Amino acid sequence: MDASKDDLKKAIETEHRGKATHHHAVPVNEKERGQSIWHGIVHVFDLADNPKAKRAYAWSNPGEDGKPVIVTMLHIDPVKGPIEAVRAALAAELNAKHGHNDVSRRLSASGSPHRDPLHGGRNPSAPSRQRGRSGNS
């Protein structure tokens, strides 16, 4: 179950303040050494009244409990687009969980890139996340 555009918009506005307006959505398939390590739809939002960025990115990943986990990233260097936002989120998650951001080490350690979904504890340098809600806001 994916989060709706409204859920993503609310997450951006809650985490980063400002007024988010959906601009478009981009399919992203991030690969490492020929293997797909993340694929999904990244939603691009224009962001007004935020002192750091004029654009933000948001998507959802499945959580351990089956509820979507929303990931948000601001358009701040080195994040210059949807692909870089996903790469930064993957690197931050790996660093938080394993103390490194080398995706290829995770692939060889786990045997499967899909055993380690993007969820878990917050790290100050990690992308923003919010647990999805079951329809009640």
Legacy VTK file of the C-alpha trace (Angstrom):
# vtk DataFile Version 3.0
C-alpha trace
ASCII
DATASET POLYDATA
POINTS 137 float
0.000 0.000 0.000
1.495 3.299 -1.111
0.916 6.637 0.540
-1.329 9.062 -1.324
-0.130 12.376 -2.770
-1.999 14.094 0.061
-0.128 11.992 2.647
3.184 12.864 0.984
2.249 16.553 0.867
1.339 16.533 4.574
4.612 14.790 5.423
6.665 17.414 3.576
4.762 20.278 5.175
5.097 18.726 8.639
8.782 17.837 8.372
10.063 20.811 6.418
7.464 23.526 6.945
6.165 25.629 4.098
3.443 25.016 1.554
3.952 22.016 -0.734
2.340 21.793 -4.172
2.551 18.589 -6.197
4.495 19.223 -9.418
4.961 15.782 -10.985
5.963 12.175 -10.301
9.004 10.314 -11.603
9.627 6.562 -11.746
13.061 5.739 -10.309
14.905 2.436 -10.593
18.204 2.720 -8.737
20.724 0.008 -9.583
24.024 -1.028 -8.055
26.291 -3.410 -9.979
23.466 -4.256 -12.349
20.975 -5.156 -9.615
17.906 -3.098 -8.831
18.198 -1.950 -5.220
15.204 0.405 -5.115
12.374 1.119 -7.479
9.307 3.227 -7.040
7.669 6.549 -7.757
9.204 9.742 -6.385
6.819 12.687 -6.150
8.245 16.143 -6.767
6.727 19.070 -4.878
7.266 22.795 -5.208
7.868 24.203 -1.733
6.930 27.769 -0.793
7.934 29.568 2.403
10.825 27.251 3.240
14.129 29.065 3.836
16.284 26.119 2.719
14.697 24.821 -0.490
12.125 25.595 -3.149
11.535 21.928 -3.991
11.093 18.678 -2.070
10.805 14.975 -2.907
8.666 12.328 -1.239
7.879 8.646 -1.628
6.808 5.730 0.494
8.396 2.398 1.299
6.726 -0.597 2.912
7.295 -0.746 6.653
7.773 -3.912 8.663
4.176 -3.678 9.861
2.848 -3.323 6.307
2.074 0.375 6.686
3.872 2.772 4.356
6.868 4.699 5.639
7.080 8.123 4.031
10.510 9.454 3.114
11.013 13.154 2.361
14.076 14.990 1.084
14.713 18.649 0.377
16.298 19.822 -2.876
19.584 20.814 -1.218
23.055 19.977 -2.541
23.886 17.151 -3.288
20.188 16.341 -3.823
19.441 17.932 -7.195
16.614 15.666 -8.357
14.560 12.542 -7.637
17.375 10.085 -8.363
19.796 11.902 -6.077
17.099 12.028 -3.374
16.747 8.234 -3.478
20.532 7.778 -3.501
20.930 10.093 -0.504
18.176 8.249 1.388
19.770 4.868 0.651
23.199 6.104 1.736
21.831 7.664 4.943
19.912 4.500 5.798
22.939 2.290 5.252
25.094 4.610 7.324
22.538 4.632 10.150
22.147 0.836 10.151
25.605 -0.402 9.241
28.055 2.468 9.657
28.766 2.743 5.916
27.063 3.959 2.771
28.435 1.381 0.335
25.367 -0.248 -1.170
27.428 -3.073 -2.708
28.527 -4.186 0.797
24.886 -4.546 1.776
24.150 -6.627 -1.299
26.940 -9.083 -0.612
26.209 -9.236 3.126
22.484 -9.930 2.879
22.403 -11.855 -0.391
19.381 -9.845 -1.499
18.869 -6.134 -1.877
15.216 -6.534 -0.871
15.801 -7.935 2.629
16.740 -4.522 4.002
13.819 -2.153 3.233
14.117 1.529 4.042
12.664 1.929 7.501
13.853 2.178 11.046
15.217 4.706 13.509
15.897 8.333 12.790
19.370 9.663 12.351
19.914 13.434 12.227
21.580 13.077 8.833
18.991 10.634 7.525
16.034 11.651 5.390
12.791 12.490 7.110
10.256 9.696 7.541
6.745 9.359 8.815
4.717 6.254 9.490
1.636 6.021 7.330
-1.784 6.161 8.794
-4.631 3.798 8.114
-6.887 6.341 6.457
-7.498 8.506 9.523
-5.814 11.884 9.539
LINES 1 138
137 0 1 2 3 4 5 6 7 8 9 10 11 12 13 14 15 16 17 18 19 20 21 22 23 24 25 26 27 28 29 30 31 32 33 34 35 36 37 38 39 40 41 42 43 44 45 46 47 48 49 50 51 52 53 54 55 56 57 58 59 60 61 62 63 64 65 66 67 68 69 70 71 72 73 74 75 76 77 78 79 80 81 82 83 84 85 86 87 88 89 90 91 92 93 94 95 96 97 98 99 100 101 102 103 104 105 106 107 108 109 110 111 112 113 114 115 116 117 118 119 120 121 122 123 124 125 126 127 128 129 130 131 132 133 134 135 136
